């Protein structure tokens, strides 16, 4: 055997001496690996193919350092035939298939394959296996199955468990004399040699050898077809008999009469009998095509007419005999006419009970009874028909179900008008309210919106009732938006619907049930800001959304400028009284004239002065002394025209203007720069020394003009940038003084 292996494995010769010449180093015993034979089962009663079985040979414990194997399988040669080794996880090649140098394997085959020789000693029941590979058998320590051993059980071999052993291979003069084995010698099971290594570097590994087994059973299957008097009869069953006794329950027969009973013990003898109702056949023998025919069984029939079965009405006719163990049913569908029926394959007997039931049909027993104990038994005679087993159903009772929807809703689901037979069920309908409504009840008192009327015994007409869910009143705000001078405003929020819950937002989102709730009827809003509110109450529709916008604004007030002292005096209201605040701005003793305006969009006005001699404006950036923030020329030099300022075009920035006392005419500019006037008109008397002022007197976002009469200490204010009489007039300041007027949004001064 050694020389044969060497010849067949010339491509991997370095492994062969390691296996068979003992040129190895033994690894420590604690590093033992394992070669395990698997276990399987086989049926000795089948065909040759059915008697075959396979056992995996598994290498465990890490064979990623092994590329040579030698072991011997042992088996019961009186029970099994060894068929060979076959590929599992590895590509395996039988060395007998190669005869180098004329038929050497390819380089790829050598690289990936496991070459083996199996020396079968059939008369001893052993297989000597030697295998070698160019590379290790595994890439890691996972289990690997290099081979599957295939066996075939001899037909009729005794049942039981047979061991399939594995031992070390023993060679001697009869198998390896050429290699110098003069006495029987055990070979190492596993050898590892680096593909590029020297045979002297080979390592032998201890391997535990674990036997497997083959369990032999002997079963068989009985199959065929059952007929009665040559025909397939529904309801026939198979009874399996062994030693005169039934084996288990009766076996069913398919619609075509076929049957199959598997897993029968081949050591036992079985008989087949057919069962129909209370009748049991003698033992049956298979005929042509494995047909088991039960000859001589006799039948009778019953027949009759069903009167009054409505068109489309479904019914079931039942025929039952307790003594004959027969129970048959016939499904019927009416077509509006009298309907004949017949029930065949009934065993002769005198206790048959016939009944009918179905849609709108309470169970009726022959002859016209509703109590089965009072039913008239029907006799069935062999080879004849018992006729006249009739049923009269009379008129089929049907009822009408009508479903109506009241105002504020509709009905979905089943038909609004349904026809139902006596005792039948309607289909489900559901009452669905329209938006703003809710379902209350059906007018027969049912509170569930979905209803299914069952076991109907009369006409039913019901109406779904809905009611309008009253809408909660829209919340009320006080104040309801508008212009407000402070940084915040307290808004009272109420709802006319008692018990309503009000929720609000202060952004662009509509309030929801998760929004903040109004507590104590008061909400504080930042100015500028927006307030949205919505009210809810159980059983009512929520209110509309109430929205108000709160804008920041300050009323213009008046003030005076003392030219001699270069000092401003300011009032907090359009009414008489002491000054609320004062400060110095500009040179003392000059005839410069004061103005006020919002030069920088900060929501509060600042002041300024006008130099008539040079026709030049000086504007301050805040209500305090200091140099001018803006200066420019506007109007003629050396004229006694008087300056004013105001937002003439509602752009948020005040422009300036001049008043010609001699002609009683205003010249207004929209830009803080020199140039021609944008607006001009006459207001006030000509040739008077009344002094001009400007401010938003009516909260329309546009500043208007006014005049101050020093002689009488009186203001005249107009609400339009046009000529005409004054809209507001009042006294403020002393009479006959040269105090000069001014106006602006001062805020709350202290």
VOGU-3710 file (C-alpha; in Angstrom, 3 decimals, decimal comma):
1> xxxxxxxxxx> 0,000/0,000/0,000  2,879/2,353/0,815  4,392/2,073/-2,637  1,027/2,664/-4,258  0,517/5,802/-2,224  3,974/7,031/-3,096  3,286/6,509/-6,774  -0,022/8,327/-6,673  1,238/11,188/-4,493  4,495/12,034/-6,182
11> xxxxxxxxxx> 3,365/15,672/-6,050  3,238/15,596/-2,220  5,884/12,939/-1,502  7,428/14,761/1,503  4,351/13,869/3,569  4,495/10,146/2,796  7,699/9,342/4,694  6,330/11,328/7,600  3,242/9,130/7,617  4,791/5,746/7,008
21> xxxxxxxxxx> 8,485/5,920/7,837  8,161/7,425/11,305  10,159/10,594/10,537  8,110/12,720/12,896  8,266/14,635/16,120  5,425/13,797/18,514  3,406/16,697/19,926  2,520/16,734/23,648  -0,309/14,394/24,628  -2,431/17,184/26,108
31> xxxxxxxxxx> -2,798/18,657/22,629  -4,927/15,662/21,488  -7,235/16,089/18,542  -10,274/13,957/17,732  -11,458/11,936/14,722  -15,128/11,111/15,187  -17,309/8,753/13,169  -20,895/9,910/12,911  -24,073/7,907/13,375  -27,004/7,282/11,058
41> xxxxxxxxxx> -29,893/4,889/10,393  -31,089/2,841/7,444  -34,031/0,680/6,428  -33,035/-2,817/5,371  -36,365/-3,461/3,688  -36,080/-0,985/0,830  -34,468/-0,888/-2,583  -30,708/-0,764/-3,017  -30,786/3,041/-3,010  -33,114/3,106/-0,001
51> xxxxxxxxxx> -30,716/0,830/1,905  -27,795/3,226/1,478  -26,617/5,463/4,324  -23,822/7,956/4,943  -21,632/8,638/7,982  -19,616/11,864/8,277  -15,997/11,606/9,416  -15,371/14,728/11,504  -12,020/16,166/12,572  -12,279/18,131/15,807
61> xxxxxxxxxx> -9,886/20,060/18,022  -8,090/21,981/15,288  -6,625/20,348/12,180  -5,225/23,599/10,812  -1,710/22,195/11,334  -2,345/18,748/9,808  -2,019/17,664/6,179  -1,621/13,919/6,515  -4,050/11,299/7,861  -3,944/7,511/8,371
71> xxxxxxxxxx> -6,727/5,507/10,000  -8,714/2,309/9,574  -12,507/1,969/9,533  -14,143/-1,215/10,813  -17,705/-2,387/10,171  -19,853/-5,511/10,203  -19,199/-6,967/6,761  -22,081/-9,400/7,187  -24,528/-6,497/7,508  -23,046/-3,811/5,267
81> xxxxxxxxxx> -21,221/-3,231/2,046  -18,688/-0,363/1,997  -19,384/1,855/-1,037  -16,544/4,358/-0,730  -15,449/7,755/0,577  -17,046/10,894/-0,807  -16,406/14,629/-0,666  -17,781/16,752/2,178  -16,085/20,010/3,302  -12,878/19,318/1,323
91> xxxxxxxxxx> -12,214/18,586/-2,322  -11,150/14,935/-2,193  -9,574/12,867/-4,929  -9,091/9,111/-5,070  -5,442/8,365/-5,702  -6,487/5,479/-7,939  -7,686/8,064/-10,461  -4,104/9,344/-11,025  -1,131/7,436/-12,384  1,764/9,874/-12,713
101> xxxxxxxxxx> 3,660/10,839/-14,691  1,166/10,226/-17,485  -1,856/11,534/-15,574  -0,644/13,952/-12,939  -3,195/16,270/-11,271  -3,229/19,976/-12,123  -1,530/22,567/-9,952  -4,941/23,878/-8,817  -6,048/20,365/-7,854  -2,847/19,847/-5,860
111> xxxxxxxxxx> -3,291/23,254/-4,167  -6,895/22,689/-3,023  -7,389/18,930/-2,920  -7,041/16,104/-0,434  -5,735/12,901/-2,052  -6,552/9,576/-0,490  -6,237/5,843/-0,969  -8,848/3,508/0,555  -7,713/-0,118/0,811  -10,941/-2,066/1,336
121> xxxxxxxxxx> -10,786/-5,498/2,968  -14,406/-6,492/2,487  -13,986/-9,998/3,898  -12,634/-8,492/7,137  -14,925/-5,458/7,271  -12,117/-2,906/7,317  -10,963/0,040/5,210  -7,396/1,317/5,496  -7,400/5,024/4,661  -4,361/7,193/3,966
131> xxxxxxxxxx> -4,773/10,819/2,898  -2,419/13,710/2,228  -2,717/17,336/1,063  -0,217/19,937/-0,078  -1,708/22,408/2,434  -3,193/22,020/5,887  -6,688/20,523/6,117  -8,249/23,633/7,701  -7,541/27,358/7,928  -8,656/27,604/11,564
141> xxxxxxxxxx> -9,590/25,412/14,529  -13,183/24,873/13,443  -14,428/21,308/12,866  -13,898/19,970/9,369  -15,509/17,002/7,613  -13,071/15,774/4,948  -14,956/12,572/4,079  -18,356/10,938/4,109  -18,286/7,145/4,308  -21,117/5,492/2,400
151> xxxxxxxxxx> -22,473/2,011/3,240  -25,331/-0,157/1,991  -27,229/-2,494/4,303  -27,819/-5,976/2,977  -31,488/-6,676/2,335  -33,201/-8,273/5,305  -30,310/-7,819/7,676  -31,295/-8,018/11,315  -32,428/-4,811/12,938  -30,301/-3,260/15,640
161> xxxxxxxxxx> -27,383/-0,904/16,260  -24,104/-1,717/14,504  -20,856/-0,046/15,459  -18,698/1,618/12,847  -15,267/1,719/14,480  -12,085/3,647/13,778  -8,575/2,541/14,791  -4,989/3,332/14,063  -3,752/1,710/10,886  -1,410/-1,239/11,400
171> xxxxxxxxxx> 0,958/-2,155/8,571  3,498/-4,932/8,354  5,228/-7,295/5,998  2,057/-8,046/4,074  1,395/-4,371/3,250  4,632/-2,414/3,604  7,567/-4,796/3,364  9,206/-2,488/0,797  9,192/0,286/3,398  11,024/-1,897/5,889
181> xxxxxxxxxx> 8,085/-2,937/8,059  9,032/-6,505/9,023  6,637/-6,566/11,969  3,135/-5,100/12,409  3,456/-1,386/13,209  0,858/1,281/14,177  0,934/4,458/12,093  0,375/7,913/13,480  -3,135/9,195/12,719  -2,318/12,872/12,091
191> xxxxxxxxxx> 0,873/14,404/10,763  1,651/18,034/10,026  4,384/19,212/7,665  4,831/22,726/6,373  4,439/22,565/2,568  7,960/23,925/2,177  9,433/21,987/5,105  11,765/19,035/5,328  10,175/15,647/6,144  12,357/15,527/9,207
201> xxxxxxxxxx> 10,415/18,541/10,505  7,069/16,720/10,431  5,047/16,672/13,646  2,812/13,828/14,798  -0,292/14,742/16,843  -2,190/12,534/19,272  -5,752/11,892/18,085  -8,693/10,461/20,014  -10,633/8,006/17,855  -14,414/7,940/18,436
211> xxxxxxxxxx> -16,582/5,193/16,914  -19,944/5,791/15,259  -22,928/3,557/14,510  -25,601/2,538/12,031  -29,064/1,752/13,338  -30,873/-0,721/11,125  -34,622/-0,747/11,016  -36,899/-2,784/8,807  -40,167/-1,096/7,800  -42,269/-1,015/4,710
221> xxxxxxxxxx> -45,299/0,753/3,244  -48,636/-0,607/2,109  -50,396/1,519/-0,490  -53,059/1,098/-3,100  -56,657/1,956/-3,920  -59,921/0,841/-2,319  -63,055/0,235/-4,380  -66,470/-1,153/-3,446  -68,064/-3,323/-6,099  -65,504/-1,840/-8,490
231> xxxxxxxxxx> -66,296/1,812/-7,695  -64,774/4,425/-5,417  -67,213/5,140/-2,566  -66,766/8,277/-0,386  -66,512/7,511/3,329  -64,650/4,208/3,090  -61,735/3,740/5,541  -58,853/1,241/5,927  -58,452/-0,980/8,978  -54,992/-2,508/9,510
241> xxxxxxxxxx> -55,043/-5,958/11,156  -52,115/-7,740/12,815  -52,608/-11,096/14,535  -56,359/-10,619/14,176  -56,429/-7,285/16,027  -56,780/-3,753/14,669  -53,600/-1,666/14,685  -54,437/1,873/15,830  -57,304/3,921/14,387  -58,781/3,378/10,956
251> xxxxxxxxxx> -56,938/5,118/8,132  -58,688/7,629/5,837  -58,966/7,100/2,097  -58,456/9,905/-0,406  -61,225/11,124/-2,707  -59,872/8,962/-5,524  -59,822/5,885/-3,239  -56,032/5,842/-2,803  -54,299/5,272/0,529  -50,800/4,824/1,961
261> xxxxxxxxxx> -49,730/3,356/5,306  -46,015/3,816/5,977  -43,595/2,709/8,707  -44,840/-0,839/9,063  -42,586/-3,313/10,842  -41,192/-5,640/8,181  -40,997/-8,457/10,705  -44,770/-8,485/11,060  -47,606/-9,549/8,781  -50,547/-7,235/8,256
271> xxxxxxxxxx> -53,948/-7,598/6,635  -56,060/-4,902/5,022  -59,792/-4,595/5,641  -62,225/-1,935/4,405  -64,709/-0,201/6,705  -67,903/1,597/5,673  -70,289/2,656/8,407  -70,988/-0,391/10,544  -69,801/-2,834/7,855  -66,279/-4,329/7,772
281> xxxxxxxxxx> -64,935/-6,346/4,851  -62,989/-9,572/5,010  -59,230/-9,352/4,476  -58,597/-7,877/1,036  -55,866/-8,831/-1,389  -54,474/-6,373/-3,930  -55,436/-6,890/-7,508  -54,143/-5,301/-10,695  -52,616/-1,887/-9,939  -52,728/-2,569/-6,189
291> xxxxxxxxxx> -56,510/-2,153/-6,178  -58,243/-3,682/-3,177  -61,861/-4,346/-4,174  -64,620/-4,980/-1,638  -67,147/-7,036/-3,491  -70,679/-7,825/-2,294  -71,505/-4,802/-0,137  -75,132/-3,773/-0,810  -76,672/-0,305/-0,645  -80,007/1,393/-0,751
301> xxxxxxxxxx> -81,099/5,006/-1,365  -83,663/7,526/-0,274  -85,199/10,270/-2,443  -87,754/13,017/-2,193  -88,762/16,550/-3,100  -88,181/19,851/-1,334  -91,136/22,190/-1,716  -90,884/25,939/-1,139  -87,092/26,371/-1,327  -86,690/29,978/-2,451
311> xxxxxxxxxx> -84,586/31,197/-5,332  -81,001/31,387/-4,054  -81,974/30,048/-0,647  -79,422/27,575/0,700  -80,270/24,476/2,716  -78,615/21,281/3,951  -80,296/17,864/3,935  -78,992/15,419/6,552  -79,334/11,603/6,648  -78,202/9,794/9,815
321> xxxxxxxxxx> -78,362/6,203/11,121  -77,027/5,359/14,571  -77,005/1,606/14,075  -75,440/1,769/10,606  -73,017/4,534/11,647  -73,920/6,542/8,558  -74,045/10,343/8,418  -74,386/12,012/5,036  -75,311/15,550/4,014  -76,425/17,111/0,746
331> xxxxxxxxxx> -76,111/20,870/0,105  -78,995/22,431/-1,817  -79,543/25,835/-3,440  -83,083/26,716/-4,439  -84,065/28,059/-7,846  -87,648/28,999/-6,986  -89,097/25,667/-8,102  -89,674/22,296/-6,388  -86,346/20,527/-6,015  -85,787/16,780/-6,109
341> xxxxxxxxxx> -82,952/15,087/-4,263  -81,455/11,663/-3,746  -78,991/10,172/-1,243  -77,137/7,006/-2,341  -74,722/4,506/-0,783  -76,809/3,968/2,348  -76,513/0,704/4,236  -79,865/-1,087/4,653  -81,463/-0,155/7,959  -84,671/1,054/9,610
351> xxxxxxxxxx> -83,549/3,956/11,807  -82,544/6,675/9,355  -83,433/10,193/10,486  -83,744/12,737/7,660  -83,747/16,501/8,326  -83,374/19,836/6,546  -82,113/23,236/7,774  -80,743/26,411/6,222  -81,330/30,083/5,540  -84,557/31,072/7,230
361> xxxxxxxxxx> -85,317/27,396/7,904  -85,513/26,122/11,443  -84,477/22,445/11,439  -87,333/20,245/10,229  -87,283/16,446/10,653  -89,190/13,997/8,490  -92,190/14,007/8,651  -92,751/17,722/9,510  -91,351/17,542/13,054  -89,143/20,057/14,867
371> xxxxxxxxxx> -88,257/17,670/17,700  -85,796/14,937/16,641  -87,373/12,554/19,169  -90,660/12,856/17,270  -89,100/12,321/13,832  -90,378/9,442/11,697  -87,559/6,902/11,020  -86,957/6,014/7,385  -86,193/2,453/6,280  -83,556/1,838/3,621
381> xxxxxxxxxx> -83,796/-1,425/1,708  -80,954/-3,097/-0,181  -80,831/-2,380/-3,889  -83,900/-0,127/-3,803  -84,900/3,504/-3,414  -87,052/4,682/-0,526  -88,906/7,529/-2,226  -91,332/10,181/-0,990  -89,194/11,561/1,815  -90,487/15,065/1,110
391> xxxxxxxxxx> -90,260/18,383/2,906  -92,653/21,318/2,537  -91,059/24,547/3,644  -93,972/26,824/2,825  -93,339/30,494/2,041  -89,853/31,688/2,929  -90,141/34,476/5,455  -87,949/37,485/4,779  -87,655/40,718/6,724  -86,530/44,176/5,684
401> xxxxxxxxxx> -83,909/46,114/7,621  -84,016/49,852/6,916  -81,354/52,215/8,252  -81,971/55,980/8,171  -79,679/58,887/9,022  -81,075/61,933/10,778  -79,839/65,477/10,203  -76,112/65,877/10,742  -74,806/62,457/9,722  -74,781/59,507/7,360
411> xxxxxxxxxx> -74,697/55,692/7,354  -71,707/53,692/6,090  -70,906/49,993/5,828  -73,737/47,703/4,756  -76,713/48,521/2,528  -79,216/51,007/3,928  -82,010/48,569/3,013  -81,317/44,850/3,601  -83,389/41,702/3,048  -82,857/39,017/5,718
421> xxxxxxxxxx> -84,527/35,613/6,033  -86,170/34,579/9,275  -83,518/34,071/11,928  -80,798/35,510/9,693  -78,329/38,304/10,362  -77,943/41,681/8,745  -74,617/43,264/7,758  -72,959/45,871/9,949  -73,775/49,556/9,435  -72,191/52,527/11,184
431> xxxxxxxxxx> -73,606/55,972/11,962  -71,061/58,686/11,094  -71,640/62,308/12,244  -70,935/65,278/9,977  -68,392/67,863/11,041  -69,688/69,799/14,030  -72,186/67,082/14,954  -71,996/64,069/17,251  -73,787/60,723/17,207  -76,373/60,434/20,010
441> xxxxxxxxxx> -78,078/57,059/19,536  -80,255/54,964/17,268  -83,884/55,759/17,886  -84,467/52,249/19,280  -82,108/53,114/22,141  -78,890/51,492/20,880  -75,980/53,746/21,883  -73,244/52,190/19,752  -72,684/53,852/16,371  -71,937/50,485/14,714
451> xxxxxxxxxx> -74,748/47,936/14,795  -75,403/44,450/13,417  -78,928/43,142/13,714  -78,874/39,374/14,332  -81,462/36,575/14,551  -83,954/38,830/12,785  -87,597/37,882/13,320  -89,357/41,075/12,183  -88,953/44,146/9,984  -86,655/46,741/11,532
461> xxxxxxxxxx> -86,519/50,442/10,703  -84,194/52,586/12,781  -82,810/56,099/12,466  -79,418/57,324/13,633  -79,821/60,497/15,649  -77,227/63,266/15,664  -77,041/66,613/17,408  -75,221/69,808/16,605  -72,383/70,472/18,934  -72,853/74,178/19,848
471> xxxxxxxxxx> -69,771/76,221/19,075  -67,980/77,834/21,972  -68,079/81,646/21,839  -64,995/83,364/20,408  -62,754/84,781/23,156  -62,899/88,529/23,863  -59,787/90,701/24,378  -59,575/93,948/26,299  -57,729/95,824/24,934  -58,309/94,306/21,518
481> xxxxxxxxxx> -54,920/95,008/19,941  -53,979/98,548/18,936  -51,136/100,927/19,751  -49,548/100,880/23,183  -46,709/102,953/24,621  -45,253/100,494/27,157  -43,055/97,370/26,691  -45,950/95,080/27,696  -49,708/95,213/27,906  -52,042/93,263/30,218
491> xxxxxxxxxx> -54,897/91,819/28,177  -58,095/90,583/29,804  -59,277/87,435/27,994  -62,853/86,213/28,512  -65,320/83,863/26,851  -69,080/84,222/26,925  -69,461/80,411/27,101  -69,529/79,503/30,768  -67,053/76,826/31,773  -64,993/77,092/28,585
501> xxxxxxxxxx> -61,219/76,631/28,754  -59,219/79,252/26,878  -55,768/78,485/25,498  -53,486/80,957/23,780  -50,274/81,475/21,785  -48,133/84,562/21,267  -46,708/83,612/17,869  -48,138/82,782/14,455  -49,404/79,334/15,513  -53,056/78,573/16,170
511> xxxxxxxxxx> -53,730/77,459/19,775  -54,242/73,745/20,424  -55,277/71,737/23,468  -51,596/71,589/24,436  -51,117/75,383/24,322  -50,869/77,539/27,459  -54,128/78,074/29,350  -55,447/81,481/30,316  -55,366/81,653/34,118  -57,269/84,333/35,991
521> xxxxxxxxxx> -58,583/86,000/32,819  -55,292/87,851/32,284  -52,446/87,456/29,764  -49,410/89,745/29,588  -48,234/90,423/26,035  -44,937/91,947/24,931  -45,285/95,044/22,753  -44,996/94,727/19,832  -46,662/91,310/19,858  -49,579/89,125/18,796
531> xxxxxxxxxx> -52,164/87,229/20,861  -54,152/84,218/19,548  -56,815/82,557/21,698  -59,244/79,667/21,241  -61,797/78,207/23,642  -62,891/74,598/24,244  -65,686/72,919/26,187  -66,692/69,260/26,337  -69,658/68,447/24,127  -69,230/71,604/22,045
541> xxxxxxxxxx> -67,296/72,602/18,972  -64,227/74,722/19,760  -64,441/78,431/19,133  -62,963/80,361/16,250  -59,490/81,743/16,797  -59,350/85,289/18,109  -56,251/87,226/17,022  -55,109/90,726/18,007  -51,922/92,628/17,194  -50,399/94,989/19,748
551> xxxxxxxxxx> -48,143/97,719/18,335  -45,784/99,969/20,181  -46,463/103,730/19,933  -46,090/106,897/22,003  -48,248/110,006/21,725  -46,494/113,226/20,853  -46,422/115,772/23,687  -45,399/119,420/23,801  -42,424/121,252/25,225  -40,670/124,667/25,267
561> xxxxxxxxxx> -37,153/125,876/24,503  -35,586/128,814/26,387  -33,269/130,505/23,823  -31,601/132,684/26,442  -30,711/129,736/28,618  -30,341/127,145/25,791  -32,678/124,829/27,745  -35,586/122,484/26,869  -38,724/121,935/29,036  -40,999/118,895/28,303
571> xxxxxxxxxx> -44,632/118,031/29,182  -46,023/114,470/29,536  -49,590/115,221/28,425  -51,482/117,462/26,024  -52,640/119,625/28,920  -51,390/122,392/31,183  -49,109/121,824/34,156  -45,451/121,974/35,215  -42,643/120,597/33,014  -41,880/116,873/33,464
581> xxxxxxxxxx> -38,203/117,149/32,431  -35,613/119,719/31,244  -31,994/119,816/29,953  -29,604/122,141/27,990  -28,729/121,815/24,244  -27,164/124,401/21,888  -25,566/127,831/22,566  -27,051/130,295/25,065  -28,295/133,659/23,923  -28,760/132,631/20,281
591> xxxxxxxxxx> -31,982/132,858/18,415  -31,743/129,255/17,255  -35,152/127,645/17,064  -35,975/124,157/18,522  -37,392/121,121/16,701  -37,977/117,450/17,688  -38,176/114,193/15,746  -37,215/110,543/15,570  -33,991/110,726/13,620  -32,858/107,088/14,220
601> xxxxxxxxxx> -35,917/104,741/14,366  -35,594/104,084/18,130  -39,307/104,711/18,834  -38,520/107,885/20,801  -38,012/111,420/19,545  -34,868/113,474/19,862  -34,492/117,291/19,627  -32,713/119,707/17,293  -32,102/123,428/16,602  -32,450/125,609/13,500
611> xxxxxxxxxx> -30,069/128,501/12,760  -32,116/131,017/10,680  -29,123/133,174/9,874  -27,393/130,320/8,061  -30,477/128,245/7,160  -28,990/125,198/8,930  -30,339/122,372/11,092  -28,475/120,807/14,060  -30,016/117,492/15,245  -29,232/115,579/18,483
621> xxxxxxxxxx> -29,066/111,757/18,750  -30,557/111,600/22,275  -32,475/113,701/24,800  -29,358/115,144/26,382  -26,827/117,925/25,900  -23,818/117,557/23,601  -22,768/118,190/19,988  -25,192/117,712/17,111  -25,368/114,203/15,566  -26,648/115,507/12,193
631> xxxxxxxxxx> -26,344/118,934/10,541  -27,304/120,217/7,087  -28,701/123,293/5,286  -32,370/123,679/4,269  -34,256/126,839/3,297  -33,027/130,405/2,575  -30,403/132,142/4,728  -31,280/135,229/6,739  -35,032/134,570/6,669  -37,225/134,337/9,700
641> xxxxxxxxxx> -38,718/131,034/8,558  -39,276/128,700/11,515  -38,294/124,990/11,597  -40,421/121,901/12,332  -39,912/118,108/12,067  -42,197/115,103/11,551  -42,721/111,770/9,786  -44,598/113,131/6,819  -44,599/109,821/4,865  -44,923/107,163/7,617
651> xxxxxxxxxx> -41,506/105,644/6,915  -40,503/105,617/10,590  -37,924/108,406/10,252  -38,882/112,024/10,792  -38,215/114,630/8,132  -37,874/118,411/8,687  -39,743/121,503/7,511  -39,930/125,340/7,686  -42,793/127,756/8,388  -42,954/131,178/6,659
661> xxxxxxxxxx> -44,842/133,399/9,166  -45,128/136,267/6,718  -47,096/134,135/4,258  -48,481/131,528/6,732  -46,989/128,686/4,667  -45,299/125,359/5,487  -42,429/123,787/3,471  -41,812/120,122/4,388  -38,962/117,720/3,421  -38,951/113,888/3,815
671> xxxxxxxxxx> -35,166/113,560/3,946  -32,689/114,844/6,564  -30,768/116,736/3,901  -30,888/119,949/1,890  -33,011/120,319/-1,223  -36,453/121,547/-2,347  -39,495/120,849/-0,178  -41,596/117,727/-0,824  -44,839/119,240/0,538  -46,010/122,857/0,878
681> xxxxxxxxxx> -49,326/124,397/1,937  -50,787/127,349/3,857  -51,955/127,072/7,506  -52,584/129,872/10,006  -52,834/133,644/9,573  -50,347/135,658/7,475  -48,050/138,150/9,154  -48,487/136,636/12,636  -45,658/135,477/14,873  -47,273/132,161/15,636
691> xxxxxxxxxx> -44,727/129,413/15,937  -44,940/126,019/14,116  -44,780/122,511/15,666  -45,442/118,959/14,312  -46,585/115,613/15,771  -48,896/112,614/15,284  -51,948/113,982/17,059  -54,355/111,240/15,883  -52,240/108,026/15,957  -52,486/107,511/12,194
701> xxxxxxxxxx> -48,730/106,995/11,818  -48,238/110,304/9,960  -47,172/113,472/11,704  -49,256/116,594/11,266  -48,438/120,297/11,949  -49,548/122,888/14,473  -48,955/126,539/15,565  -48,227/128,132/18,975  -49,499/131,624/19,818  -46,957/133,057/22,350
711> xxxxxxxxxx> -49,072/136,083/23,056  -51,924/133,908/24,315  -49,924/130,772/25,276  -52,124/128,626/23,035  -51,602/125,647/20,635  -53,472/125,140/17,347  -53,060/121,617/15,912  -54,131/120,169/12,511  -54,751/116,482/11,704  -54,013/116,845/7,982
721> xxxxxxxxxx> -50,976/118,144/6,076  -53,139/120,754/4,422  -54,610/124,197/5,020  -57,752/124,765/7,041  -58,881/125,419/10,621  -57,196/123,648/13,527  -58,548/120,323/14,800  -57,204/120,720/18,380  -56,519/123,871/20,406  -55,568/124,392/24,097
731> xxxxxxxxxx> -53,464/126,613/26,351  -50,018/125,588/27,731  -47,376/127,964/29,171  -47,528/131,617/30,232  -49,046/134,368/28,098  -46,849/137,040/26,575  -43,629/135,087/27,003  -41,139/134,248/24,278  -41,125/130,556/25,172  -40,903/128,394/22,070
741> xxxxxxxxxx> -43,040/125,256/21,358  -41,902/121,736/20,564  -43,539/118,277/20,325  -42,355/114,627/20,396  -42,722/111,103/21,771  -41,030/111,601/25,139  -42,185/108,373/26,816  -43,088/108,568/30,499  -40,741/111,274/31,840  -40,024/111,719/35,551
//
